[in-house]
Amino acid sequence: MSENNKPRPFVGFILLDSAEWNQQKFCNDLKNDWGYSYTIDDENADIVTLELDGMTASVSFMPTPVPDGEAEENAKANYIWPKAVEVAKNHKAHLMIAVINYGCTPLEAAMFYTKFASVCLKQENATGIYTCGNVFSPHFYCNVADMMKQGELPVPDWVYFGLYRTEDGMCGYTYGLADFGYDEIEVLDTNAKPQELRDFMLDIAYYVISQNVVLKDGETIGFTPEQKLSITKSAGVALNRLTLKIEYPEKY
C-alpha cells in the first residue's frame, strides 16, 4: 500500500427513478447470479446485511435522492455515457451499498461490492450507479461485473479514468485506486488519442490491483523488458492530492 493511503470501505449509490425497491427480487438475483443466500427480515425490510469472511456488506434503501446534488455534479465528467447527468438529476431515491473490510483483502472486498452493486442494478427502477466519483449506466456496470465470471477483474467498475486536453496534449488521471490503498495516477501532456491513453491507464491500474504492486517515486515501470517509464510523485494536477505521474511511451 501507499505510505499515505489506507484501504477504505467500498461505498456506492444505486439511483432509482421511484421511491421503492423489491427486496425479494434482490435476494433472488443475488442467489441466481452469485450463489449467495439471504433470508428477508420482515421487521427491517429496508436493509440487507451479510456477514462474510472478513467483511460486512449492506444495502440500505433511502427514499430520497443522494444529498446535495452530489451524483449530478459528479456525473458531468462521464464522457462515456451522455445521459449520465440527466439520469442523476431525475433520480428520486437510492440504495446505499457499503462493504466494510475488517479482515479480508481490499481486492476481495471490492469483488463482493461489485457483485452486490450489479444485483441492485437489476431492480426495475434502477437507472444508474454513482461510484468511484462518477455515474455509470446499469448496462456498462453489469457487463463489466460479469468479467468476474470469466476470472477477470472488473477494474473499470472500480477505477474511473478521467481524460482532458490542454494546449500541451492529452492528459488523464485515475479515481478509485485510493480505495485499495494505492496512489492515484496521472499521465500528462501526451500525444496519445483519448482511447489509447485510457487503455494505457487501465493496463497500469489492472497491473497494480491484480498484482498488489506499490509504485514508488523515482522508480520505473514498463510493459516490455526494455521499456522504462519514469514514475514521479508530486502534487496532483487534476486531483487535490499527491499523485504518481507516469511517463507515456513514444509508442503504445
N, C-alpha and C positions, 0 to 999 in steps of 0.2 A: 504494500500500500504506500501511497504518498506519505511523506513525513508530516504533512499538514492536514491530511484528509483522513476521515474515518468513514467506513460504510454507513449508509443511512437507511432508515426504513423506506421501503418502496411504497409510494402513495400515488394514487391516481383517481380520476373522477370520470365516471360514465355519464355523458349528457343524455337527458331524457326529454322528449317533447311533450310529456304529460306526467302529472304527479302520481305515478303508480308504478308498482313493479310486481312481477309474477314470481314469487319465491319458489313455487313448485316447479316452474319451468327452469329456473336457475339450478335447482337441485337435480332435475332430470338431465340437463345439459352437462352439468359437472360430472355426473356418473357416466354418461354416454361418451363424452369427449375425452375425459382424462382418467376415469376409473375411480373417482373419489366419491364416497357416500356421505350424505348429510341428512339427518332427521330434523324436520322442521319443528321449531319451538313455537307453538301457537301463542304463547304468552309474550313473545318478543319477535313478532313477525317482520320487524323492520331491520333486523340484524342477523347476519350469518357469521359464525365464528368457528374456525377449525384450528385445533391444536395439532401440529405436526412435529416431526423430529427437528428440534432446534428452531422452530418458528411458530408464530401465531398469525393467522390470516383472517381478515374480516371484511365483510361487505355491509355497509350501513346505508339504508335508504334515507335520503334527505328530500323532503317535499318542496324544496326551494332551489333556485339556481345557485351555482357556485358564486360565493360572495364577491362583491366589489368589481364585477366585470372582468375578473381575472382571466377566465377562459377566453373571452372575446379578445382581450388585449393580446394574449399570447398566440392566438390563432392567426394574427396578422402576419406572422413570419413564415407561415406554411406555404411554400412555393409549389408543393406537390398537389394540394387539394384546394382548388379555387373556392369551394363552398365552405371552407373552414370557419371563416368569420361569421357568415350568415347562420350556420348551424349553432355556433357558440352563442350568438346574440339571441336566438329564438328558443333556447332550451328552457324548460320550465322546472325541472327538478334534476337530481343527480344521485348516483350511487358512489359513495366514497369507498375506495379499496385501499387497504393497508396490509402490508406484510412486514411484521417486526421480526428481525433476526436476533435471536439470543443464543445461538449455539451452532447454526449451520453456516455455510459459506455464503458470501454475497451472491454468488452465481446460483446456488440452489434457491435462495430466496427470490431472486429475480425470475427464475424459471417458473416458480409457483405463482408469483404475482401475475405473470403474463397468462398463465392458464386461467386464473381467477378472472382476469380482465376480459379475456376472449369469451368466456362463458357469459359474463354480464352483457357483453355487446350483442348477444343473441336475443336479448329482450326485444320484443316487437317495437317498443317505443325508444330504443337506444339509437341516437343519431351520431355519436362521436365519442372520443375519449380524449380527455385533457391529461397529458402525461409528459414527462421529460421536457417541460417547457413549451409544449405545443399541443395542437388539437389535430387528431388523425381520424380518418374515416373508419367505420367498423370493418369495411371490406379490406382496407390496407392492413389494419392491425391484426385481424384474424388470419389473413393469408400468411403474414409473417410469422405469427404464433405457430401455425401448422408446421413450420420448419422443424420444430422440436420433435415431431413425429418421425422425421427422417434423420434424426440425430444431429441436426444443425442448431446453432444458437440464433435466436431471433433478435440479433443486435439492433436492427432498425426500429424495433419496438422499444428499445432501452435507451438509445442514443439518438438525439436529433442532430442532423448535420446542417448547420447554417451556412448559407452562401451569400456573398455580396461582392460588389465590384467597386474598386477605387480607380483613380487615374493611373495607378501603377499595376493594376491587374486584378485577377480573380482571387478572392480570399475566402477562407472557410473556418469554421470552428465546430467543436463538439459541445453538446449539452446533455449530460447524463452519465459520463464516466465517473463523476464525483460520487454518484450514488453507490458505486462499487469501491470507493476509496482511492480512486486514481485521479491524477491531474487531468483537467480538460486540455484539449489540443487545439492549436491554431496553426493554419498554414496561410502565409501571407504573400500577396503580390506575385501571383504565379501567372504563367501564360497558358494555363490549363483551361479547357472547356468546363462548364459547370458540372456535367456528369462525370468527367474524368476526375475532377477534384473531389467530388462526393465519394466516388468509388475508392480513391486513394485514402481518404479519411476512414471510410468504412473498413477497409482492409486492416488499417492500423488498429482501429478500435476492436475489431474482431480478434486480432492477434493478442492485444493486451488483455482482454477479458477471458478469452479461451485458455490462454497460457499463463494467466496470472503474472504478467510481466510488468515490472515497475520501470518506466522510462525515466531517465535521470538527466539533469542538466550536464552538458559537456560531453555526453556520450553520443553515439550514432546509432542509426537503425537502417536496415536495408532489406530488400526483397530478393537479392542475389548475393552470393559471397563477395562480389566486388563492390556492391553498392554501399556507400557510407553517407547517409543523410544526417546532417547535424541536428542536435536537439539542444535548444536553449530555453531556460526557464526565466521568465520575466513577467512584468505586469501585463495583464491581458489588454488586447486591443478592442475586441468585440465583447469581452466579458469582464466584469468588475472583480477580478481575482487574478492570482498568479496562474499562468498557463504555460504549457510547453509549446514552443514554436518549432515546427518540424520543417526542414528544408524540402522543397518539392523537387523531384528529379527532372532532369532535362527531357527524359523520355519515360512515359509511364503507360 
